[in-house]
């Protein structure tokens, strides 16, 4: 039987966190539960790999994706980082790319304004880093990003954000998209060119 820290990595614990994420209305509780899944699914060791698969099998991914719509900055941030860690599992990455991309992009600021929720810099950077992880080694997920009109927002952030951290994170996503040669003709058809994706970043 499991003992000590191994108790944290059992399916029952994952089910417990997911039930909290499903039922709680308290932003602090939601942030803490998402943060727990975020920590348990981080890294490359055996238990983290197991947790990533367990969250999927327990149908936890749709629960997390829905919470990207939260009005709480800290909940969106914790959920985004959890999804980033969970997408280290290939099957999760495919599912998150298909079902979460639209919600992630909706949380990004546009040229006219910050996102409707006016998310903090740390949260915008977390969302951008999650998108980067999801499209890494997946041109299909990058295609999903293009289809959600994400390029406009990414280019706007990379060109006009007042935050160097946001600019850098957006630029990394854009560079990854441009690295997929099979997507370039579609991008160019939409009016984009190499200069939009190869952003010079200041140190």
C-alpha positions in Angstrom: 0.0 0.0 0.0 1.2 3.6 -0.7 2.7 5.5 2.2 4.2 9.0 2.8 4.4 11.3 -0.3 3.1 8.4 -2.5 -0.3 9.1 -1.1 -0.4 12.3 -3.0 -0.2 10.5 -6.3 -3.1 8.1 -6.0 -6.2 8.3 -8.3 -8.4 9.1 -5.3 -6.4 12.3 -4.7 -6.8 13.3 -8.3 -10.6 12.7 -8.1 -10.7 14.7 -4.9 -9.0 17.8 -6.5 -11.2 17.4 -9.6 -14.4 17.3 -7.5 -13.2 20.5 -5.7 -12.6 22.2 -9.1 -16.0 21.1 -10.3 -18.0 22.1 -7.2 -16.3 25.0 -5.5 -17.3 28.6 -6.2 -14.4 30.0 -4.0 -11.6 31.5 -6.1 -9.0 30.8 -3.5 -10.0 27.1 -3.2 -10.1 26.8 -7.0 -6.6 28.3 -7.3 -5.3 26.0 -4.6 -6.7 22.9 -6.2 -5.5 23.8 -9.6 -2.1 24.6 -8.1 -2.0 21.2 -6.5 -2.6 19.5 -9.8 0.0 21.8 -11.4 2.6 20.7 -8.8 1.8 17.0 -9.0 2.0 17.0 -12.8 5.3 18.9 -13.0 8.6 17.4 -14.2 9.6 14.2 -15.8 9.6 11.7 -13.0 7.4 8.6 -12.8 4.7 9.9 -10.5 4.2 13.0 -12.6 3.8 11.0 -15.7 1.2 8.9 -13.9 -0.7 11.9 -12.7 -0.9 13.4 -16.2 -2.5 10.2 -17.5 -4.8 9.9 -14.5 -6.2 13.4 -14.9 -7.1 12.5 -18.5 -8.6 9.2 -17.5 -10.7 10.9 -14.8 -12.0 13.4 -17.4 -10.2 16.2 -15.7 -9.1 18.1 -18.8 -12.6 19.5 -19.6 -12.9 20.7 -16.0 -9.7 22.6 -16.3 -10.5 24.0 -19.7 -13.8 25.4 -18.5 -12.0 27.2 -15.6 -10.1 29.2 -18.1 -13.3 31.2 -18.4 -13.0 32.2 -14.7 -13.2 35.9 -13.7 -10.3 35.3 -11.3 -6.8 36.2 -12.5 -5.2 33.7 -10.1 -7.5 30.8 -11.1 -6.8 31.4 -14.8 -3.0 31.5 -14.0 -3.0 28.3 -12.0 -5.2 26.4 -14.5 -3.0 27.6 -17.4 0.2 26.3 -15.7 -1.5 23.0 -14.8 -2.6 22.6 -18.5 1.0 23.3 -19.6 2.4 20.6 -17.3 -0.4 18.2 -18.3 0.4 18.7 -22.0 3.8 17.1 -21.5 1.7 13.9 -22.0 1.3 13.5 -25.8 -2.3 12.5 -25.7 -3.1 15.3 -23.3 -1.3 17.7 -25.6 -3.5 16.7 -28.6 -6.7 17.1 -26.5 -5.7 20.4 -25.0 -4.7 21.7 -28.4 -8.1 20.8 -29.8 -10.3 22.0 -26.9 -8.4 24.6 -24.9 -6.8 26.8 -27.6 -9.8 29.1 -28.1 -10.1 29.7 -24.3 -6.4 30.4 -24.0 -6.4 32.9 -26.9 -9.5 34.6 -25.4 -7.5 35.4 -22.3 -4.8 37.2 -24.3 -5.0 41.0 -24.6 -5.8 42.5 -28.0 -4.3 45.5 -29.7 -7.2 47.7 -28.3 -7.2 46.6 -24.7 -6.0 44.1 -22.2 -8.3 41.0 -22.1 -11.8 41.7 -20.9 -10.7 40.4 -17.5 -7.6 42.7 -17.4 -5.3 39.8 -16.5 -2.0 40.6 -14.7 1.3 40.2 -16.5 2.2 36.9 -14.7 -1.1 35.4 -16.0 -0.7 36.6 -19.6 2.9 35.2 -19.6 1.5 31.9 -18.1 -1.1 31.7 -20.9 1.5 32.4 -23.5 3.9 29.8 -22.1 1.1 27.2 -22.1 0.3 27.9 -25.7 4.0 27.5 -26.6 4.1 24.1 -24.9 0.9 23.0 -26.6 2.2 23.9 -30.1 5.7 22.5 -29.6 6.2 19.4 -31.7 2.6 19.8 -32.9 1.9 21.6 -36.2 -1.7 20.5 -35.8 -2.0 22.5 -32.6 -0.3 25.4 -34.2 -2.9 25.2 -36.9 -5.6 25.4 -34.2 -4.0 28.5 -32.9 -4.1 30.1 -36.4 -7.8 29.2 -36.7 -8.7 30.8 -33.4 -7.4 34.2 -34.7 -4.5 34.0 -32.3 -1.9 35.4 -34.6 -3.4 38.9 -34.4 -3.1 39.0 -30.7 0.4 37.5 -30.6 1.7 40.0 -33.1 0.1 42.8 -31.2 1.6 41.7 -27.9 5.1 41.2 -29.5 5.0 44.7 -31.1 3.2 46.8 -28.5 3.1 45.3 -25.1 4.7 47.4 -22.3 5.9 44.2 -20.6 9.2 42.8 -21.8 8.2 39.4 -20.4 4.9 39.3 -22.4 6.8 40.4 -25.5 9.4 37.7 -25.1 6.8 35.0 -24.5 4.7 36.0 -27.4 7.8 36.1 -29.7 8.7 32.6 -28.7 5.2 31.4 -29.7 5.4 33.2 -33.0 8.8 31.8 -33.8 7.5 28.3 -33.1 4.6 28.8 -35.5 6.9 30.0 -38.3 9.1 27.0 -37.8 6.4 24.8 -39.3 7.0 25.3 -43.0 3.8 23.5 -43.9 1.8 26.4 -42.3 3.6 29.3 -44.1 1.4 29.4 -47.2 -1.7 29.6 -45.1 -0.2 32.3 -43.0 0.9 34.3 -46.0 -2.5 34.0 -47.5 -3.8 35.7 -44.4 -1.4 38.6 -44.9 1.4 37.6 -42.6 5.0 37.4 -43.5 8.3 36.3 -41.9 8.9 39.7 -40.2 5.8 39.2 -38.1 7.2 36.0 -36.7 10.9 36.8 -36.3 10.7 39.4 -33.7 14.0 40.9 -32.5 14.0 40.8 -28.7 16.0 43.2 -26.5 18.0 41.8 -23.7 
